[in-house]
Amino acid sequence: MSADTLATTDALVIDGVALDSRLIMGTGGLTDLAMLERALVASGTSLTTVAVRRYAPTPGSGDSLYGLLRRNGIRILPNTAGCYTARDALLTAELGREALETDWVKLEVIADEDTLLPDGIELVDATEQLVARGFKVFAYTTDDPALAHRLEDVGATAVMPLGAPIGTGLGILNPHNIELIASRASVPVVLDAGIGTASEAALAMELGCDAVLLASAVTRAQDPVAMAAAMKHAVVAGRLAAGAGRIPRRRHAVASSPMAGRIAAVEAASIPRGDWPGVGDR
């Protein structure tokens, strides 16, 4: 399957909704709406997460974040960024549902400001309560396979393990755990946070993730539009590679050319392995 064909036929399906792109974008980090719009368009995303606390509709006062998203046909995924307890997350999710008329919510319950790592106990509690209220929960979690499985058990629509702490750009610190989470999940797995450059987005897809969510890697890049385009192609490349199947890793070299017709063993024995004979040797 070609990259172009894959991009148009390999939809990401979440909660029965088909999304054309497997790259989900965040909007934090850029205050220039025109630049943000160009970056979002270059990324090809069809789903973008927005903090509910940023929702401030101003009818008749010019362009807005929500206006540009709707203008470009990009679905909004409200998130509970900035919440430290299940109680705060529930209230924020309800505000988002009322304002944006969607049951989808990206659930973030943070333990502390220094790490911005998810609080596992509050996260599971909030997921369980939000599911009971009819929300479709996209749970932002650590790279702990046991916690990811627990979130799925209590009804999460998608699990979103981090590659590294938010905004660090450290890439995927524990690829083994991400691969384990993806291999055991029966709901979509979205690698969220830590991505710094395009090769890391490709790796996430190669590890079996269904999609990648990122913001800072694009919005804080020197050229956000160019980086957004790079991420778009990286996600497609990683998805293709995951489906194509990599060769096994080997301890020793294996010649790519057939061995038939090679120089006779006696002559070859005098030639250092891997070297071509010099002119004077012929």
Rosetta silent file (secondary structure, phi, psi, omega in degrees, C-alpha in Angstrom):
SEQUENCE: MSADTLATTDALVIDGVALDSRLIMGTGGLTDLAMLERALVASGTSLTTVAVRRYAPTPGSGDSLYGLLRRNGIRILPNTAGCYTARDALLTAELGREALETDWVKLEVIADEDTLLPDGIELVDATEQLVARGFKVFAYTTDDPALAHRLEDVGATAVMPLGAPIGTGLGILNPHNIELIASRASVPVVLDAGIGTASEAALAMELGCDAVLLASAVTRAQDPVAMAAAMKHAVVAGRLAAGAGRIPRRRHAVASSPMAGRIAAVEAASIPRGDWPGVGDR
SCORE:     score description
SCORE:     0.000 S_00000001
   1 L     0.000  129.275 -178.685    0.000    0.000    0.000 S_00000001
   2 L   -74.506  163.575  178.659    1.429    3.375   -0.996 S_00000001
   3 H   -62.613  -39.775 -179.814    1.757    6.259    1.418 S_00000001
   4 H   -65.191  -41.469  178.932   -0.855    8.236   -0.493 S_00000001
   5 H   -65.600  -42.148 -179.960   -3.273    5.301   -0.461 S_00000001
   6 H   -60.575  -41.820 -176.314   -2.654    4.691    3.219 S_00000001
   7 H   -64.585  -25.477 -176.336   -3.301    8.310    4.042 S_00000001
   8 H  -102.048  -15.265 -175.726   -6.714    8.197    2.399 S_00000001
   9 H  -117.972  -16.142 -174.237   -7.921    4.705    3.334 S_00000001
  10 L   -98.016   67.672 -174.342   -6.377    3.870    6.698 S_00000001
  11 L   -71.170  149.266  171.538   -8.688    5.889    8.893 S_00000001
  12 E   -87.915  120.179 -177.609   -8.325    6.048   12.655 S_00000001
  13 E  -108.496  118.969  177.502  -11.644    4.911   14.133 S_00000001
  14 E  -129.845  127.762  179.700  -12.494    6.011   17.656 S_00000001
  15 L    54.692   35.097  178.591  -15.940    5.608   19.182 S_00000001
  16 L    78.352    2.118 -179.604  -17.244    4.696   15.725 S_00000001
  17 E  -103.255  126.627  179.538  -15.953    7.944   14.208 S_00000001
  18 E   -90.077  125.188  178.569  -13.462    7.692   11.325 S_00000001
  19 E  -110.004  132.214 -174.901  -10.691   10.282   11.380 S_00000001
  20 L   -67.011  -30.771 -175.723   -8.674   10.840    8.215 S_00000001
  21 L  -113.873  145.406  174.360   -5.404   11.545   10.051 S_00000001
  22 L   -97.040   12.271  174.799   -3.612    9.603   12.772 S_00000001
  23 E  -107.727  115.411  177.788   -1.909   12.773   13.939 S_00000001
  24 E  -102.362  132.648 -174.841   -3.815   14.573   16.697 S_00000001
  25 E  -107.717  151.170  167.873   -2.659   18.082   17.422 S_00000001
  26 E  -103.773  169.591 -175.418   -2.653   20.274   20.500 S_00000001
  27 L  -118.802   -4.109 -178.604   -2.932   24.044   20.337 S_00000001
  28 L   -72.371  145.220  174.974   -0.867   25.214   23.317 S_00000001
  29 L   107.436  -13.232  177.303    2.326   27.181   22.755 S_00000001
  30 L  -125.273  126.043  177.063    1.302   29.448   19.889 S_00000001
  31 L  -100.974  -12.775  177.687   -0.557   32.711   20.392 S_00000001
  32 L   -82.268  102.982 -174.920   -0.361   33.731   16.729 S_00000001
  33 H   -63.576  -35.448  179.707   -3.643   32.337   15.390 S_00000001
  34 H   -64.774  -43.213  177.429   -2.628   32.763   11.751 S_00000001
  35 H   -65.675  -41.790  178.684    0.562   30.762   12.310 S_00000001
  36 H   -60.212  -42.103 -179.786   -1.358   28.143   14.300 S_00000001
  37 H   -63.155  -43.646  179.332   -3.854   27.745   11.482 S_00000001
  38 H   -63.016  -38.548  179.428   -1.099   27.247    8.907 S_00000001
  39 H   -67.090  -42.925  179.906    0.555   24.650   11.142 S_00000001
  40 H   -63.734  -42.139  178.796   -2.693   22.762   11.735 S_00000001
  41 H   -64.030  -43.211  179.840   -3.456   22.699    8.022 S_00000001
  42 H   -63.557  -31.105 -179.072    0.099   21.515    7.244 S_00000001
  43 H   -72.669  -22.691 -178.168   -0.250   18.717    9.805 S_00000001
  44 L    73.772   11.899 -176.505   -3.339   17.348    8.059 S_00000001
  45 L   -65.964  151.674  173.789   -4.950   16.720   11.440 S_00000001
  46 L  -121.949    4.695  177.769   -8.662   16.166   11.762 S_00000001
  47 E  -144.402  128.561 -176.880   -8.784   16.203   15.580 S_00000001
  48 E  -135.033  132.884 -178.985   -7.292   18.847   17.857 S_00000001
  49 E   -92.499  142.563 -177.475   -7.356   19.058   21.615 S_00000001
  50 E  -137.333  134.703  177.164   -8.067   22.334   23.395 S_00000001
  51 E   -67.299  132.110 -178.649   -8.023   23.139   27.094 S_00000001
  52 H   -59.226  -32.026 -177.730  -11.526   23.923   28.297 S_00000001
  53 H   -68.031  -15.017  177.870  -10.148   26.846   30.278 S_00000001
  54 H   -87.554   -4.517 -176.504   -9.128   28.455   26.963 S_00000001
  55 L   -75.199  111.675 -179.144  -12.728   28.439   25.743 S_00000001
  56 L  -144.485   76.468 -177.921  -13.779   32.074   25.558 S_00000001
  57 L   -62.602  133.353  179.517  -16.254   32.667   22.732 S_00000001
  58 L  -130.837   77.196 -176.413  -16.404   36.267   21.652 S_00000001
  59 L   -54.374  132.469  175.433  -19.126   36.550   19.001 S_00000001
  60 L    78.722    4.237 -176.363  -18.553   39.376   16.565 S_00000001
  61 L  -105.761   19.414  178.544  -15.088   40.210   17.888 S_00000001
  62 L   103.555 -165.881 -175.737  -13.077   38.701   15.046 S_00000001
  63 L   -69.515  159.228  177.194  -11.337   35.356   14.587 S_00000001
  64 L  -147.509  165.794  177.684  -10.972   32.863   17.407 S_00000001
  65 H   -56.411  -45.456 -177.462   -9.333   29.509   18.008 S_00000001
  66 H   -69.289  -33.970  176.407  -12.683   27.771   17.711 S_00000001
  67 H   -62.534  -44.404 -178.048  -13.541   29.707   14.580 S_00000001
  68 H   -70.359  -32.964  177.589  -10.401   28.579   12.787 S_00000001
  69 H   -66.473  -45.060 -179.831  -10.910   24.965   13.865 S_00000001
  70 H   -67.354  -38.224 -179.852  -14.452   24.896   12.570 S_00000001
  71 H   -60.731  -31.590 -177.958  -13.444   26.729    9.386 S_00000001
  72 L   -99.761    9.896  176.834  -10.935   23.965    8.630 S_00000001
  73 L    66.284   30.045 -179.143  -13.248   21.106    9.548 S_00000001
  74 L   -97.204  121.747  179.924  -11.112   20.057   12.527 S_00000001
  75 E   -69.314  144.024 -178.384  -12.994   18.275   15.292 S_00000001
  76 E   -98.849  130.877  174.050  -12.410   19.609   18.814 S_00000001
  77 E  -113.205   98.272 -179.959  -11.339   17.344   21.668 S_00000001
  78 E   -65.490  146.136  178.431  -11.731   19.328   24.911 S_00000001
  79 E  -128.325  164.371 -175.802   -9.249   18.472   27.646 S_00000001
  80 L  -104.590   34.531  179.863   -9.040   18.905   31.393 S_00000001
  81 L   -53.202  138.314  178.832   -5.523   20.337   31.495 S_00000001
  82 L    94.183    0.299  179.562   -4.703   21.961   34.812 S_00000001
  83 L   -93.378  139.437 -177.971   -6.809   19.611   36.940 S_00000001
  84 L  -115.490   -7.139  178.907   -5.224   17.931   39.961 S_00000001
  85 L  -136.064  159.918  176.781   -8.190   15.990   41.324 S_00000001
  86 H   -61.973  -37.881 -179.431  -10.960   13.825   39.942 S_00000001
  87 H   -60.214  -46.788  179.259  -13.483   16.321   41.265 S_00000001
  88 H   -65.137  -37.616 -179.617  -11.954   19.209   39.285 S_00000001
  89 H   -65.707  -39.818  178.780  -11.689   17.050   36.175 S_00000001
  90 H   -62.881  -44.795 -179.724  -15.372   16.106   36.336 S_00000001
  91 H   -63.345  -43.531 -179.652  -16.426   19.753   36.656 S_00000001
  92 H   -65.144  -40.675  179.164  -14.157   20.795   33.778 S_00000001
  93 H   -62.947  -40.717  179.154  -15.412   17.965   31.582 S_00000001
  94 H   -64.916  -39.774  177.303  -19.028   18.969   32.211 S_00000001
  95 H   -62.813  -41.384  178.931  -18.228   22.585   31.284 S_00000001
  96 H   -64.381  -40.859  179.614  -16.567   21.376   28.084 S_00000001
  97 H   -64.387  -40.853 -179.563  -19.539   19.211   27.159 S_00000001
  98 H   -68.327  -41.018 -175.681  -21.956   22.057   27.683 S_00000001
  99 H   -76.180  -37.323 -171.344  -19.847   24.602   25.757 S_00000001
 100 H  -110.534   -1.501  175.052  -18.726   22.405   22.869 S_00000001
 101 L    54.762   50.772  175.261  -21.589   19.922   22.682 S_00000001
 102 L  -143.524  144.423  175.778  -19.433   16.798   22.681 S_00000001
 103 L   -88.028   -6.255  179.230  -19.138   13.804   24.978 S_00000001
 104 E   -76.465  137.833  175.958  -15.493   13.353   24.030 S_00000001
 105 E  -148.660  134.019  169.984  -12.972   14.492   26.605 S_00000001
 106 E   -88.864  115.189 -173.811   -9.234   14.115   26.943 S_00000001
 107 E   -91.134  118.097  174.004   -8.796   13.440   30.625 S_00000001
 108 L  -121.981  122.267  172.866   -5.748   14.898   32.316 S_00000001
 109 L  -128.479  106.988 -170.089   -5.361   14.653   36.095 S_00000001
 110 E   -94.514  142.857 -178.235   -1.903   15.852   37.025 S_00000001
 111 L   -80.201  -42.910 -178.942   -0.002   14.911   40.182 S_00000001
 112 L  -159.930  164.129 -174.985    2.240   17.967   40.494 S_00000001
 113 L   -77.171  -22.070 -177.395    3.583   20.928   38.537 S_00000001
 114 L   -72.019  -40.186 -177.288    7.204   19.804   38.520 S_00000001
 115 L  -104.047  -26.983 -172.984    6.655   16.602   36.546 S_00000001
 116 L    56.349   25.341  178.351    3.164   17.110   35.106 S_00000001
 117 L   -80.102  148.891  178.957    2.842   13.347   35.371 S_00000001
 118 E   -64.826  145.566  173.163   -0.631   11.830   35.656 S_00000001
 119 L   -90.989  107.298 -172.980   -1.949   10.901   39.098 S_00000001
 120 H   -58.983  -41.129 -176.567   -2.921    7.270   38.597 S_00000001
 121 H   -67.445  -49.255  179.747   -5.378    7.011   41.479 S_00000001
 122 H   -65.764  -33.513 -178.220   -7.289   10.194   40.607 S_00000001
 123 H   -64.502  -46.918  179.321   -7.143    9.283   36.919 S_00000001
 124 H   -64.931  -42.391  179.081   -8.848    5.911   37.366 S_00000001
 125 H   -60.046  -48.006 -178.805  -11.437    7.442   39.691 S_00000001
 126 H   -65.201  -39.948  178.851  -12.228   10.241   37.231 S_00000001
 127 H   -60.217  -46.344 -178.194  -12.384    7.866   34.270 S_00000001
 128 H   -61.512  -43.053 -178.084  -14.849    5.618   36.036 S_00000001
 129 H   -71.472  -39.120  179.723  -17.100    8.519   37.018 S_00000001
 130 H   -67.057  -40.211  177.241  -16.972   10.209   33.605 S_00000001
 131 H   -61.054  -41.212  178.653  -17.832    6.967   31.821 S_00000001
 132 H   -63.244  -26.080  179.128  -20.813    6.566   34.147 S_00000001
 133 L   -90.587    5.314  175.835  -21.936   10.064   33.091 S_00000001
 134 L    92.461   10.132  178.009  -21.794    9.136   29.408 S_00000001
 135 L   -79.801  152.900  170.017  -18.434   10.640   28.459 S_00000001
 136 E  -101.784  107.577 -167.874  -16.057    9.096   25.957 S_00000001
 137 E   -96.609  122.413  171.075  -12.788    9.301   27.854 S_00000001
 138 E  -100.275  101.213 -168.370   -9.396    9.660   26.200 S_00000001
 139 E   -91.506  115.226  174.856   -7.234    8.981   29.245 S_00000001
 140 E   -79.101  120.923 -171.620   -3.776   10.586   29.385 S_00000001
 141 E  -137.598  177.733  175.041   -1.642    8.212   31.414 S_00000001
 142 L   -78.226 -177.128  177.725    1.895    7.129   32.190 S_00000001
 143 L   -91.386   27.108  178.267    3.707    4.419   30.244 S_00000001
 144 L   -83.127  112.819 -179.041    2.698    1.852   32.906 S_00000001
 145 H   -59.584  -34.693 -179.108    1.069   -1.113   31.081 S_00000001
 146 H   -66.765  -41.843  179.776   -0.850   -2.162   34.204 S_00000001
 147 H   -68.167  -39.938  178.145   -2.397    1.302   34.629 S_00000001
 148 H   -60.848  -40.774  178.691   -3.258    1.506   30.929 S_00000001
 149 H   -66.822  -36.506  179.227   -5.026   -1.835   31.168 S_00000001
 150 H   -65.503  -39.854  178.781   -6.896   -0.690   34.268 S_00000001
 151 H   -64.080  -39.221  176.676   -8.144    2.425   32.461 S_00000001
 152 H   -64.163  -40.097 -179.707   -9.432    0.275   29.642 S_00000001
 153 H   -61.345  -35.487 -177.724  -11.193   -1.968   32.194 S_00000001
 154 L   -90.013    6.710  168.579  -13.100    0.968   33.689 S_00000001
 155 L   110.571   11.178  179.109  -14.296    2.089   30.277 S_00000001
 156 L   -60.383  138.231  178.327  -11.767    4.454   28.668 S_00000001
 157 L   -76.451  -33.300  176.842  -12.459    4.948   24.964 S_00000001
 158 E  -148.990  147.756  174.070   -8.753    5.432   24.239 S_00000001
 159 E  -110.863  142.617 -172.155   -5.604    5.283   26.334 S_00000001
 160 E  -129.172   79.916  179.716   -2.891    7.863   25.810 S_00000001
 161 E   -72.266  146.056  178.895    0.443    6.869   27.352 S_00000001
 162 L   -81.898  149.081  171.292    3.179    9.460   27.476 S_00000001
 163 L   -84.122  -36.772  178.322    6.482    9.032   25.717 S_00000001
 164 L  -161.414  167.314 -179.867    8.134   11.442   28.170 S_00000001
 165 L   -54.302  149.416 -176.588    6.912   14.259   30.450 S_00000001
 166 L   -51.715  130.956  172.375    4.938   17.034   28.759 S_00000001
 167 L    78.305    0.566 -176.641    7.035   19.577   26.889 S_00000001
 168 L   -80.915  -28.707 -176.752   10.384   17.862   27.446 S_00000001
 169 L    66.223   24.841 -177.374   10.942   16.707   23.883 S_00000001
 170 L   -83.362   -4.659 -179.766   12.814   13.687   25.240 S_00000001
 171 L    82.136 -150.506 -178.262   11.108   11.283   22.857 S_00000001
 172 L  -100.336  106.140 -173.365    9.986    7.819   23.932 S_00000001
 173 L   -75.227  -29.642 -177.888   11.849    6.934   27.124 S_00000001
 174 L  -132.133   76.397 -177.720   10.478    3.399   27.471 S_00000001
 175 H   -60.831  -29.837  178.867    9.679    1.959   24.047 S_00000001
 176 H   -61.767  -45.318 -179.485    9.274   -1.538   25.504 S_00000001
 177 H   -66.597  -38.925  178.901    6.386   -0.400   27.698 S_00000001
 178 H   -63.410  -41.887  178.576    4.724    1.514   24.859 S_00000001
 179 H   -64.661  -38.013  179.627    4.933   -1.549   22.646 S_00000001
 180 H   -66.957  -43.154  178.130    3.510   -3.699   25.455 S_00000001
 181 H   -59.992  -46.034 -177.445    0.601   -1.299   26.013 S_00000001
 182 H   -65.443  -37.426 -176.737   -0.204   -1.253   22.297 S_00000001
 183 H   -72.046  -24.129 -177.295    0.008   -5.024   21.940 S_00000001
 184 H   -98.363  -12.223 -171.400   -2.422   -5.667   24.820 S_00000001
 185 L   -80.051  146.617  172.261   -4.973   -2.931   24.190 S_00000001
 186 L  -112.071    5.314  172.868   -8.383   -3.450   22.649 S_00000001
 187 L  -119.777  161.628  179.667   -9.025    0.298   22.426 S_00000001
 188 L   -58.065  140.073  176.544   -7.005    2.826   20.384 S_00000001
 189 E  -111.361  123.579 -178.032   -3.611    3.728   21.852 S_00000001
 190 E  -117.307  116.237  176.635   -2.429    7.297   21.248 S_00000001
 191 E   -69.537  124.175 -172.973    1.155    8.219   22.131 S_00000001
 192 E  -132.444  123.641  173.456    0.845   11.539   23.928 S_00000001
 193 L    86.235  142.620  175.215    3.578   13.896   25.144 S_00000001
 194 L    98.734  -17.239 -178.087    7.355   13.896   24.923 S_00000001
 195 L   -65.620  132.298 -179.736    7.709   13.922   21.150 S_00000001
 196 L  -114.351  -28.356 -178.774   10.474   16.287   20.040 S_00000001
 197 L  -152.108  174.931 -167.913   10.965   15.534   16.370 S_00000001
 198 H   -64.717  -37.355 -177.631    9.525   13.577   13.485 S_00000001
 199 H   -60.977  -29.849  179.565   11.562   10.382   13.883 S_00000001
 200 H   -73.969  -32.910  174.228   10.066    9.912   17.362 S_00000001
 201 H   -66.162  -40.488  177.569    6.537   10.166   15.989 S_00000001
 202 H   -62.990  -41.006  179.428    7.437    7.512   13.421 S_00000001
 203 H   -61.137  -42.021  179.312    8.836    5.296   16.189 S_00000001
 204 H   -56.816  -42.485  179.359    5.587    5.543   18.147 S_00000001
 205 H   -69.585  -37.774  178.681    3.683    4.228   15.156 S_00000001
 206 H   -64.197  -29.713  179.286    6.275    1.496   14.557 S_00000001
 207 L   -76.215   -6.866  176.109    5.769    0.370   18.167 S_00000001
 208 L   109.849    2.554  177.666    2.102   -0.249   17.392 S_00000001
 209 L   -65.307  152.193  179.940    0.382    2.942   18.493 S_00000001
 210 L   -86.875  -21.663 -177.930   -2.753    3.869   16.582 S_00000001
 211 E  -163.747  170.201  177.529   -2.039    7.591   16.594 S_00000001
 212 E  -129.536  136.087  172.881    0.222   10.317   17.969 S_00000001
 213 E  -114.460  130.985  178.358   -0.790   13.468   19.826 S_00000001
 214 E  -151.374  158.271  177.899    1.667   16.335   20.045 S_00000001
 215 L  -139.298  -65.162 -173.627    1.737   20.090   20.485 S_00000001
 216 H   -56.446  -36.833 -177.553    5.015   21.583   21.700 S_00000001
 217 H   -58.436  -28.114  178.052    7.098   19.791   19.075 S_00000001
 218 H   -97.358  -51.511 -171.749    5.275   21.851   16.462 S_00000001
 219 H   -68.745  -21.627  179.179    4.161   25.017   18.222 S_00000001
 220 L  -108.483    8.011  175.169    7.609   25.645   19.727 S_00000001
 221 L   -71.614  158.080  177.823    9.643   24.614   16.681 S_00000001
 222 L   -62.778  -35.174  176.593   11.588   27.302   14.872 S_00000001
 223 L  -127.289   89.760 -174.936    9.370   26.699   11.857 S_00000001
 224 H   -58.875  -37.073 -177.453    6.036   25.324   13.108 S_00000001
 225 H   -67.328  -44.787  178.865    4.565   24.856    9.647 S_00000001
 226 H   -64.185  -41.405  179.706    7.534   22.837    8.376 S_00000001
 227 H   -67.213  -36.131  177.555    7.613   20.707   11.534 S_00000001
 228 H   -61.753  -42.173  177.944    3.863   20.077   11.269 S_00000001
 229 H   -64.473  -39.887  178.327    4.349   18.791    7.732 S_00000001
 230 H   -61.953  -42.194  179.142    7.238   16.598    8.913 S_00000001
 231 H   -63.879  -39.518  178.317    5.064   15.096   11.653 S_00000001
 232 H   -57.357  -49.289 -178.144    2.305   14.357    9.170 S_00000001
 233 H   -71.088  -33.099  179.950    4.647   12.353    6.962 S_00000001
 234 H   -64.234  -41.883  179.882    6.380   10.703    9.936 S_00000001
 235 H   -64.875  -41.887  177.395    3.129    9.282   11.264 S_00000001
 236 H   -64.673  -43.148 -179.701    2.245    7.882    7.847 S_00000001
 237 H   -62.612  -43.474  179.539    5.781    6.464    7.452 S_00000001
 238 H   -64.090  -39.470  178.288    5.683    4.830   10.869 S_00000001
 239 H   -64.569  -42.758  177.963    2.297    3.297   10.174 S_00000001
 240 H   -62.204  -44.736 -178.507    3.545    1.923    6.864 S_00000001
 241 H   -64.002  -39.582  179.544    6.681    0.507    8.481 S_00000001
 242 H   -62.016  -38.216  179.490    4.679   -1.150   11.246 S_00000001
 243 H   -76.760  -28.456 -177.452    2.545   -2.893    8.648 S_00000001
 244 H   -75.583  -30.926  179.746    5.472   -3.801    6.430 S_00000001
 245 L    85.450  112.616 -179.618    7.377   -5.645    9.156 S_00000001
 246 L   -74.375  158.463  175.972   10.982   -4.845    9.975 S_00000001
 247 L   -73.174  156.286  178.359   13.782   -7.331    9.432 S_00000001
 248 L   -69.268  149.594  174.976   15.047   -9.199   12.512 S_00000001
 249 L   -77.536  135.953 -177.815   17.989   -7.759   14.408 S_00000001
 250 L  -125.173  153.737  179.372   21.126   -9.923   14.015 S_00000001
 251 L   -77.031  -33.577 -176.491   24.410  -10.095   15.842 S_00000001
 252 L  -119.566  162.903 -179.157   26.494  -10.547   12.675 S_00000001
 253 L   -68.415  147.330  175.670   26.444   -9.129    9.152 S_00000001
 254 L  -130.379  120.358 -177.557   24.408  -10.819    6.444 S_00000001
 255 L   -62.522  138.811  179.326   25.312  -10.097    2.803 S_00000001
 256 L   -83.916  -19.512 -179.915   22.463   -8.638    0.792 S_00000001
 257 L   -95.055  151.216  177.058   23.805  -10.086   -2.506 S_00000001
 258 L   -59.824  149.412 -178.671   23.656  -13.805   -3.437 S_00000001
 259 L   -82.907  -16.667 -179.211   26.836  -15.766   -2.640 S_00000001
 260 L   -62.409  137.678  176.823   26.807  -17.607   -6.001 S_00000001
 261 L    85.510    6.508  179.536   29.589  -16.500   -8.373 S_00000001
 262 L   -72.299  167.941  177.018   31.819  -15.080   -5.708 S_00000001
 263 L   -58.590  142.486 -177.680   35.598  -15.318   -5.883 S_00000001
 264 L   -54.312  149.394 -174.109   36.899  -18.858   -5.193 S_00000001
 265 H   -57.152  -38.157 -177.487   37.391  -19.635   -1.564 S_00000001
 266 H   -64.083  -44.284 -179.963   41.186  -19.993   -1.883 S_00000001
 267 H   -70.529  -39.527 -176.671   41.557  -16.541   -3.458 S_00000001
 268 H   -65.065  -28.332 -177.223   39.006  -14.982   -1.182 S_00000001
 269 L   -63.603  -24.195 -178.834   40.836  -16.210    1.875 S_00000001
 270 L   -87.523   -5.753 -177.763   43.698  -13.820    1.108 S_00000001
 271 L  -101.916  127.091  178.402   41.391  -10.825    0.859 S_00000001
 272 L   -54.901  133.999 -177.768   40.369   -9.082    4.096 S_00000001
 273 L   -59.170  128.575  177.672   36.653   -9.683    4.694 S_00000001
 274 L    90.204   -7.439 -179.798   34.564   -6.775    3.567 S_00000001
 275 L  -103.144  149.286  171.781   37.383   -5.132    1.550 S_00000001
 276 L   -88.397  143.611  177.185   37.711   -4.873   -2.219 S_00000001
 277 L   -65.856  142.115  177.732   41.060   -6.041   -3.698 S_00000001
 278 L   -72.891  168.239 -177.284   43.353   -3.192   -4.780 S_00000001
 279 H   -59.621  -41.342 -177.788   44.387   -2.699   -8.427 S_00000001
 280 H   -68.327  -13.655 -178.679   47.811   -4.221   -7.805 S_00000001
 281 H   -86.985  -14.339 -175.027   46.223   -7.363   -6.422 S_00000001
 282 L   -82.333    0.000    0.000   44.378   -8.249   -9.638 S_00000001
